[in-house]
């Protein structure tokens, strides 16, 4: 007799949660715009959500993306990212700002975080040899 695999919490949430009643196959649609429009409709119709319709729709989209994890194909991931942008446009929110690389404070050094706080670490061999 085979033992049934334990259900993951995310699977249980997807199957039983009624915070948002999604249309069938919403995440398999061909365009990002139709995914965003469907999520918006579902979020605005729902009376059981605890936050704003925008936040609920965005949370469901992020939940689906995170649940798929590394198994999500690159094309699907791009489509979901585009759906997030479409959702922002539908709700009149500003576009997501792209993360920039941290700036270095001095040439040849970088900040290193430790338990004691921030300290500096040199990258040049010459400085490291002088300290010995």
C-alpha positions as CSV (number, residue, x, y, z in Angstrom):
1,X,0.0,0.0,0.0
2,X,1.6,3.3,-1.1
3,X,1.6,6.2,1.3
4,X,0.1,9.4,-0.1
5,X,2.5,12.3,-0.3
6,X,2.0,15.0,2.3
7,X,0.3,18.0,0.7
8,X,2.3,21.2,0.6
9,X,0.7,24.2,2.3
10,X,0.8,26.1,-1.0
11,X,-1.2,23.4,-2.7
12,X,-3.8,23.5,0.1
13,X,-4.0,27.3,-0.2
14,X,-4.4,27.1,-4.0
15,X,-7.2,24.4,-3.7
16,X,-9.1,25.7,-0.7
17,X,-8.6,29.4,-0.3
18,X,-11.5,31.5,-1.3
19,X,-9.9,34.9,-0.8
20,X,-9.9,35.3,-4.6
21,X,-12.0,33.1,-6.8
22,X,-10.0,32.9,-10.0
23,X,-11.2,32.1,-13.4
24,X,-10.2,28.7,-14.6
25,X,-6.8,28.6,-16.4
26,X,-6.1,32.3,-15.7
27,X,-2.3,31.8,-15.5
28,X,-2.2,29.8,-18.7
29,X,-3.6,32.5,-20.9
30,X,-1.6,33.7,-23.9
31,X,-1.3,37.4,-23.1
32,X,-0.1,39.2,-20.0
33,X,-2.9,41.8,-20.5
34,X,-5.6,39.1,-20.3
35,X,-4.0,37.6,-17.1
36,X,-3.9,41.1,-15.5
37,X,-7.5,41.9,-16.5
38,X,-8.8,38.6,-15.1
39,X,-7.0,39.1,-11.8
40,X,-8.4,42.6,-11.6
41,X,-11.9,41.3,-12.2
42,X,-11.5,38.6,-9.6
43,X,-10.0,40.9,-7.0
44,X,-12.7,43.5,-7.4
45,X,-15.6,40.9,-7.2
46,X,-14.2,39.3,-4.1
47,X,-15.7,40.4,-0.8
48,X,-13.5,38.1,1.4
49,X,-10.2,39.8,0.7
50,X,-8.5,41.6,3.6
51,X,-6.6,44.3,1.6
52,X,-7.1,46.4,-1.5
53,X,-8.1,44.7,-4.8
54,X,-4.7,45.8,-6.3
55,X,-2.8,44.2,-3.5
56,X,-4.8,41.0,-3.6
57,X,-4.4,40.6,-7.3
58,X,-0.6,41.3,-7.2
59,X,-0.2,38.9,-4.2
60,X,-2.0,36.1,-6.1
61,X,0.2,36.6,-9.2
62,X,3.4,36.6,-7.0
63,X,2.1,33.6,-5.1
64,X,1.7,31.6,-8.4
65,X,5.1,32.7,-9.6
66,X,6.9,31.7,-6.3
67,X,5.0,28.4,-6.1
68,X,6.3,27.4,-9.5
69,X,9.8,28.2,-8.5
70,X,12.7,27.1,-10.6
71,X,10.4,24.8,-12.7
72,X,8.7,27.8,-14.3
73,X,10.0,28.2,-17.9
74,X,11.6,31.6,-18.8
75,X,8.9,32.5,-21.3
76,X,6.2,32.0,-18.6
77,X,8.2,34.0,-16.1
78,X,8.5,36.9,-18.6
79,X,4.7,36.6,-19.2
80,X,4.0,36.8,-15.5
81,X,6.4,39.8,-15.0
82,X,4.6,41.5,-17.9
83,X,1.3,40.7,-16.3
84,X,2.5,42.5,-13.2
85,X,3.4,45.6,-15.2
86,X,-0.1,45.4,-16.9
87,X,-1.7,45.1,-13.5
88,X,0.2,48.2,-12.3
89,X,-1.0,50.1,-15.4
90,X,-4.7,49.0,-14.8
91,X,-4.6,50.3,-11.3
92,X,-2.6,53.5,-12.1
93,X,0.4,52.5,-10.0
94,X,3.9,53.6,-10.9
95,X,6.2,51.2,-12.7
96,X,8.6,49.1,-10.6
97,X,12.0,50.7,-10.2
98,X,14.9,48.6,-11.3
99,X,17.5,47.7,-8.7
100,X,20.8,49.4,-9.2
101,X,24.2,48.0,-8.2
102,X,25.5,49.4,-4.9
103,X,28.0,52.2,-5.3
104,X,31.4,51.8,-3.8
105,X,32.4,54.3,-1.2
106,X,36.2,54.4,-2.0
107,X,38.3,53.0,-4.7
108,X,39.5,49.5,-3.9
109,X,37.2,49.0,-0.9
110,X,33.8,47.6,-0.3
111,X,31.5,47.5,2.7
112,X,31.2,44.2,4.5
113,X,28.4,43.5,6.9
114,X,29.3,41.7,10.1
115,X,27.6,41.2,13.4
116,X,29.4,44.2,14.8
117,X,28.2,46.4,12.1
118,X,29.8,47.7,8.9
119,X,33.5,47.5,8.4
120,X,35.8,48.1,5.5
121,X,37.7,45.4,3.6
122,X,40.5,46.3,1.2
123,X,40.7,44.6,-2.2
124,X,44.2,45.5,-3.2
125,X,47.0,43.1,-2.3
126,X,49.5,46.0,-1.6
127,X,47.4,47.3,1.3
128,X,46.9,43.8,2.7
129,X,50.7,43.2,2.6
130,X,51.5,46.5,4.4
131,X,49.2,45.5,7.3
132,X,51.2,42.3,7.9
